[in-house]
Amino acid sequence: MALTMFGGPLSRRVPETRTFTVEGPAHSLLLEPFTRRVRAEVDGVTVLDTTRGALLYETGLPPQLYVPEEDFRADLLEPSDTTTHCPFKGDATYRSLRVGDRVVPDAVWAYIDPKPETSWLAGRAVLVPAAADRWLDEDDEVIGHLPDPYHRVDLRQTSRRITVTTTDGVPVADAAGGVLLGETGLVDRFYVARDAVSATLERTDTRTVCPYKGVASWFSVRLDGGRVLTDAAWSYEEPTDESRAIAGLVCFAHDELAVRAEVTAS
């Protein structure tokens, strides 16, 4: 499980099925080293290059990469009047990023004088993920955001019969097997071959990005009689290496459709 979300030990809702207690405040912070080389580029210029990053885990929030100030291109940073306050970390100051004629406002924040309990944030800063055009994790381009070491995706071939219907019983797909994808904190998903889909899939303009699976293309499901369920299915045409088993397969949204996997006698 993830540390700060999905029922992890530092999340807001820790499961009752446990034999441990977490001593400390309801809102917790944990800084852990992230020693892979990370770079960020704006208009082709490297604005950050570090092997000394650290991920800050904070209750209910995704991890943020804090980097030593020295690993930023200081000559590209400009002061900003923006400040924010965090009751757990202190007062944050911001700087904008200038690359040529391009200015990215409030691209970097830092806690210059953090609260005593988070004094280890001093000397570190965060580059807003969306402020950069391109991030590299070693030499691999980052998809979406840096992966969380406590988040994982498992793919398993399954021979269970997988059926998909609308919530009122109209058939959509029927497969003799497929791929089960289990992902931290999320319900199991079943991916099936497109030839198992009896309804018509109509590609939409929707795209979503997952750092563990890749870029998903979405489809509306058109049923006999003209009924359409918008963006009710998706597929990863070119998934990441760790998720290559779902390449070209289709998955369906559970809130729109009833997806069942049954064990049948062999």
Summary of the structure (lengths in Angstrom):
residues: 266
radius of gyration: 22.4
end to end distance: 33.5
largest distance: 68.3
contacts: 758
relative contact order: 0.12
helix: 9%
strand: 52%
